[in-house]
């Protein structure tokens, strides 16, 4: 994320280096014996070791889920299992940080950027680091991989440096770094043991240099400069987050999940959610071979092409949803979502959409996964029925204030029906307004001074309606009953005009209580060059004057809104058909070359 390498970067392990993980495990063992008895406790640890052998890292919560399946039929009370889960999630990790560890990180931070580099799962390990205070101690510079010694190129891309100091209690890890980058080990600190500041600390340090450069001694204060702990390019995304707007990524692929890219965006760019659509998955699955093994295996199971796609997509989105779970929990369920769209071929099929939304949500099995339903005339009743059924919905393909209000009406009706039926009003939803396609639609019609103005004006008009709805007596009654707002989401925020700034829409759409989902390229551009100015005015500002001027130039706003919605559905259907065709070709090729 930097234009030039640091002189030195410190890569510090967590378990049994900064944090007394042996003590945590001992406490867990004692809790299990007290709660379930020695025999059942041994059963958990058997499952734990089996899962660790399978995954290559410790997954305490995953082992708990397997253990639950083992013991529920033996009469182990559900509340006891929940208490065990709470023990893991709410454990006082800060009390297990080694004495002097925070001081050591502070001292290292004066010499160069300090990064926590850990192995682990995507839920429990981040929570452990966050609740211990270590995440904050390194200003969020945290990388967590399945096998960190296999991700050295990614570490180097994330934090380029001329020299690295690796602090780890495992010689295997130090050897891997040395083999990959060259250098030597410095045994001035005895190993293994905790990292401490000052004399007498433990831990083992490997000082590595990039090949082709002369090695310098590990006395880093002699040649290191102090680099900023947080790069200026990060400030724009942080400022949007602090403004009250959620930043989501409008992209997903198996590669970005495997190589840690998504986890890095979460840590460094304040990304708290993700959206997907058929076009995104068409690109992801057609490029490279990341999906080939899974496709070959699933194809041998006799799945249809559509079932095969949804199985692959659900696998990806389950992983993404797990990465966003800390944000989801911290926001009380408002943020931290991933999204999966129903087949675009159902755009005119209300009942088919209702059935598909319920089926896909059950298949995904993640409470922080939205099902995307288009806000078309046929989709609106499907949205109401799905909300009533308890399925969280991302309403997609909205282009105007009127289309947004129809989606908001469907959401409120679904919540009202739930309340009338004695059900919980907590079913989350977002309404996605597509912005940049307006300007593409009028680029050959409006005068130069009104190029790239209509999409923002429509967004401002819609935001005014959104704020008015949240201030209405009808909504306040629902809020008093415990319902959460259906948040407004800005979609299609990548700039289509090559002459316009890449950050045009992101900067203009800064608004509290909204979401901006951005393509990867737009997110990177905004993080590097973006500026956050005044928030969008709640009264719509000058949007009506802009809209009326463009109307005078010959644009039928209402007709164009309907056309954009239809064209958007057609484009997704085209991508869907291409995606299905590409998968069929891959299935044919892979099953012809892969033994059954």
N, C-alpha and C positions, 0 to 999 in steps of 0.2 A: 503494500500500500504506500510505499515511499518512493520518491523519484531517484534517490541515491542511497546506498547502503549505510547503515550505522557502522561505527567503528567496532562496537561489541554489542551483542545481545545475550542476555542471560536466560537460559531455558531451565526452569526449575520444576522438578517433579513434585507431586502432592503427597501421596500415600507413603507414610513412614519416612518422609523427608521434611515436609512442613506440618503434617498432620499425623497424629498417632493412630494409624489405622488398625494396628494390632489391638489397641485398647478398645476401639469401636467394635471390632469383631468379637472380642471377649465379652463386652457388654451385651451384644446381640445374643451370643450363646447363652449367657445367664438368663436373659429375658425369655428366650425360647423354652428353656428348661422349666422356669417358673410358671410360664403360661400353659405349656402343653405337656410337660413331662419329658424325661430324657429320651424315651423311645421316639416320640413324635419329633423332638428336636433333631435327633439323628437323621430322621427322614428328610427334614428340610435341608440339612447340609449335604445329604446324598444328592438331592436334586440340584443344589447349588453347584456342586463339583461337576455334575453331568453337564449342566448348562455352561459352565465356564470352559469345559473341554470342547464343547460344541462351538461357542462363540469366540473364545480366545480372550475373554475379559470377564471380570466379576459383575454379575447382574443380580443384585439382591432382590429387586422387585420382581424381575422375571422368574426367579426361583420361587418367590412367594406365590406367584400365580400358579406355577406347576404344583407346588406343595398344597395349595388350596384344592386343586382337583383331586389330589390324593386323599385328603383327610375329610372333605365335606361329607362323604358317604359314611364316614365312621362316627358321625355325630359331633364333630368339633364345631362349636358354636360360631356362627358367622361374626358375632361381635368380637370374639377373641381374635379372629383373623384380621378384622379391621383395626383392632388395637395394635396388632403386630405391624400392620402397614403404617399406622400413625407413629409407632416407635421409630421406624426407619425414616419416615419423612420429617418428623419433628425432633429428631435427635439433636442434642445440644453440641453440634460439631465444633463450635467456637471454643468450648472447654477442652477440646482435644488437640488444639493447635499447640505445637511444641513451644515451650518458653523461649523467647528470643527470636522466633520465626518472623514476626512482623518487623522487628528491628533489622533483621537480616535483609528482608525484601526492601526495606527503606534504604539501607546502605547500598544495596546493589542498584537500586533505582537512581542513585546519584551518579553512578558510573555509566549507565546505559539502560535502554529499555529492558524490563524484566517481564518474562512471559511464563505463565504456568503451562506446562506441557504434560498432559496426562493421558493415560489409557482409561477407558471406561465406557459405560452406556451413555445414552443421550438424555436420560432423565435424572437418575439418582446421583451420578457423578457431578453434573453441573450444580444440582441442588446442594450437595455436600460442600462444594467450593464456595457457593454463594453464602450459605448459612454460616460457614465458618469465618466469614469476613475476608477470606483470601482473594476472592474475586475483586472486591473493592480495592484491596491492598495493591493489586497490580493494574488498577484502572481498567478492568475488563479484558486485559490481554490474556485470554484463556483459549487454548487449543486442546480439544479432546478427541482422540482417535481410538479406533479399535486396537491397532498396533502402531504406536507412534514411530517406532523404528523403521516402518515401511513408508512413512509419509514425510521423509526428510526434504524432498523437493518442494512439497507444499509448505513446509515450515519455512524454508528458505525464501519462497515467493512471498509468504505473508510477512516475514520480518527479515529482509535482506541485511546482511552484515558482513564485514571483513573477517570478524572473529566471533566465535561462539563459546560461551562458558556453559557447560551442561552440568547440572547438579541433580544427581539421581542415586538411589540406593541400590540399583541393579547394574552390576558390571556388564551384563548382556547389552543393555541399552547404550552404555558408554562405548562399548566396543563397536556397536553398529554405527554410531556417529563417527567414530574414529576411522572406520573402514570406508565410510562414504565420503568424508570430507578431509581426511588426513589429520595430522596433528599428533598430540601426545596426551597422556594423562598426567595430571599433577596430583600427587598423593599427599600434598601438604596437609590436607584435612583427612583424618582417619575415617574409614568407612566400615560398615554402614552406620546409619544413625541419623538423627535430626540435623537439619541445617540451622545453625545459630549464628548470630552476629558476634564479632569479637573473638577472643582466643578460646580454644578448647571446644569449638563446635564440631559437629559431626558431618557426615555426608562425603561424597566423592565427587570431585570436579574434573571434568574432561574439557580441556581447552582445545578447540578445533580451529583450524584455519582452512580457507579455501585453497584448493590446489593451485600451485603456481605463484603463491605469494609467500614471502619469507615469514617464518614463524616468529612470533614475539612472545615474551614471557607473560604469564597469567597475571602479572601485577598490572591490572587493567588501568589503574589510576594514572599510570605513567603515559598512556597513549590514548585513552578514551576521552571523548568530549561528552558532555551531558546532552542527550537529545530530548526533545519535548516528550512528555509522557503521553500526550494525546495530540495527534497531528491535527493541524488546522483544517484539513480536508474532512475530518470527522464532524466538525462543529455544525454544519448545516443540517445533517440528519438528526443530530441531537437536539438542535433548536426546534425543528419541526415536532419532534417527540415531546419536548417540554411545552410547546404551544398547545398540546392536546390532540395532535393529529397522529394517527397510527400509520407507520410506514410498512407496507406489505410488498412482497416480491411477486411480480406477475410472470412467473417462470418456474419450471421444475424439470429436473431430469435425474436419472439414476446416478449419473456421473457426479453431479453437484452434491448429491447426498453422500456418495462414497468418499469423495476427496475432501470433504470438510468445507466446501465453499459456502453452503447454506449456513452451517454453524458459525462460520466466520462473519457472515453478513449479520447474523443475529447479534454477535458479540460486538462488532465494530461499527455497524451502521444503524443500530437500534431497530432492526427489522423484527416485527412482531406478528407476522402472518404471511400467507401465501395464497395466490389464486392460480388456477390452471384452466385450460380450455382445450378443445380438440386440436386447435392449431398448434398450441404449445406441445402437446403430446405427439402430434404428427412429426414435428421437428425432432423431438427428443428420441423417439423410437426409430426414426429413419436414419439417424446419424450414428456411426460407430457400431460397436457390438456389445454395449453395456447390458442390453436386454436379451441377448441371444441365448444364453444358457437357460434363463427362465422361460423363454418362448419355447425352446425345444422340449423342456420338461413338461410344460403345461399342454403343449400340442399333443404329446403322447397320451395325455389323459382324456383326449377326445373332446375338448372344449370347443365351442363355437368361436368364431373370430371375435365377436362382440364380448363374449364372456372372457376370452383370453385378454382382450384389452383392459376390461375393467379389473380383472385380477391383477394385472401388472400395475395399472394406475393406482389401485387401492394400496398395493405394497409400498409404492413411492409415497403416497399421501399419508399413510400410517406413520412412516418414518418422519415425515415433515411435521405432522401433528404432534408427535412425541417431542420433537425439538422445540416446538412452541408451547409445550405444556406449562413450563414455568411462567411464561407471560400470561397464559390463560388463567392459571390459578391466582397469580398476583393481581389480576384485574377483575377477579370475581366472575370470570366467564365472558367478559365483554370483548377481550382481545385474545390473541394467540390462536388464530384459526387457520386451517387449510380448507381448500374448496375443491369439490369434484362435481363436474357437470353431467347431467343426464344426457342421453343421446340426443343430438340436435335433430334427428329424424322424428322426434316426438313433439316438435314445436307446435304442431296443430292438434295434438292428441292429449286432451286434458286427463282422462282416466289413465292412459298409459304413463303419463308423467307422474301422476300420484303414486302409482304402483312402483315405478322405477325409483323414485326418490326414497320411498320407504325401504325398498330392497337394498339399494346401494348404501344407505346409512347403516342398516343392520350389518351388511357385509363388512363395512369399514371398521365398525366397532370402536370408534373414537368419539368421545363426547365433544371434542373441539374440531369437528369436521363439518363444514357446511356442504349441503347439496345445492348445486346451482340450477335454478329454474328460470327460463326466460320470462320477462314481464310482458309477454304478448297477450292479446285478448284471450287466447286459449290457456295461457300459462297462469293468468291471475287467479282463476278459481282453484287451480292446482296448488298455488302458493297458500291460499287460505286453508285448504284441506290438509296440506302437509304441516303447517304450523299447528293446526288443531290436533293433529296426530302426534305432535311433539318432535317433528323433524326440523332441525335448524336449517334455514334457507338463506342462500345468497341469491337475491333476485338479479339476474343478469339481463343485458341487452335493453337497458333503459336509456332513452335519449332526450327526454323532455321533462319539464315540470309535471305535465299531465300524466305521463307514463309513470313517473315516480309516485305521484299521489295515488294512482291506482294500486301500485304495489304496497304503499303504506296502508291503504284502506284494507287490502287483503290481509296484511299482517295484523292489524288491529282487530279485524273481525275474527281471525283465528284465535287471538288471545282472549277476546271477549267471550267467545264460545267456550274456551277452556275454563274461564272463571265461572261461567254459568253452570258448567258441568262439574264444578268442584275440583278442577285440576290446577296444577301449578301454572302461573303465568310466565315462568322463566323458560321461554323458548327463544333462542337468539336468532337475529336476522340482520342482514345488511342489504342495502339497495344500491346497486352499481350503476352509476350514470356514466356513459361513454362520452368522452369530451372531444378528442382530437378529430374524430371522424366528421364532425360538423364542418370543420375548416377544410378538410379534403373535399367535402361535398359541394362547397361553394367557391372553391379556389378559382374557377373559370368564370364566375359570375360577378363577384364583388370587386370593388375598386381596390387599388393597392393599399390604401390606408386602412382598409377594413379586412385585409388578409389576416388570418389567424386570430380573429377577435370574436367570432361567433361562438365557438365552443366554450370559451371562458364566460361569455355573457350568459349563455344557457345554464352553465354551472352556477353562476351567481344567482340567477333567477330561481333555480331549484333549491339552492341553499337557503334563500329567503323563505321559500315555502316550507322547507324542513324545520327552520327555527320557529316559524309560526305554528306549525303542527305540534311541536314539542311544548309550546306555550298554550295550547288549546285546552279547554276544560275536559274534553274527552280524553286526551292523552294523560293529563294530570291525574285523572281518576284511575287509569290503568297503572300509572307509575306508583300511585299510592297503594295499589294492590300488590305491588312487587315486580311489575313488568319492567324490562329494560328497553330503552329506545332501539328502534331499527335504525342503525347508524347508516349515514350516507357515505358511499364509497365512490371515489373518483377512479374510473377505469379509462383505458385508452389514453394514457397520459404521456406516451412517447411522442416526440415531435415528428410529424410526417414531412414537413417542409424543410428541405436541406438548408434553406437560407435563414431559417429561424433558429434561435438558441435551443440547444438540447434540453435545457431546464425550463423552457417557457411555461409549460402547464404546471409543473410542480411548484414553481415559485408563485404563480397566480392563484393556485388552489389551496394555499395554506389556510386552514380553517379549523378551529377547535371542534372536537366531537365528531370528526370525520376520519376517513381512511383514504390514503392514496396508495394504490397498487401500481407499481412501476416495473417496466421491463428492466432486465439486468443492466443494459447499456445506459438507460436513463438514470437508474439509481447510482451507478458509478459516476456519471457526469455530475449529478447533483452533489454527491458526496465530495467531489474534487473542486467543483467550481460554483456550486449553488449559493444563493443568498436568500435569507428569510427576511422579508420585510413586514409590512403591516398585515394583520390577519384579514381575511375576506370579510367585508361588512355584512352584518346580519340583515340589513335592510335591502341588500341587492345592489347598492351603489348605483352606478350609471348603466346597469345592464339593459334596462328597458329602452333607453335612448339608442344603444348600440343595436339592439334587436330591431327596433323600428326603422333605423337607417338602412339596415341590410334588407329589411322587408321592402323598403322603397326602391331598392336597387333590383327588385324582381324576384326575391327569394320567398317562396311560400313556406314559412317556418313549420306549420303544422303538417303539411304534406311531406316536407323533407324529413321530419321526425319519424313519420310512419315508414317512409322509404328506407331510412337508415336502419330502422329496426328490422325490416324485412331483409335488407341486404346483409345485415350482420348475421341473421339466422341462416341465410343462404351460404354465406362465407364459411360459417362453422360446419354446415352440412357438407360443403365441398371438401373441407379439411377432414371431416369424419370419413367420407367415402375414400379419400386418398389414404387415410390412416388404415382403414380396413383392408384396402387393396395392398398396401405395403406389408401389413402383418401377414396376409395370406401368402404373399410371395416369400416372406421370411420363413413361414411355417413349412412351405413346400421345400425350400432350399435346406433348411436345418434338419427336417425329418428325413430328407433323402441322404444326408451325410452323417447323421447321428444315429448310432445303434439304439434300438428300442430296449 
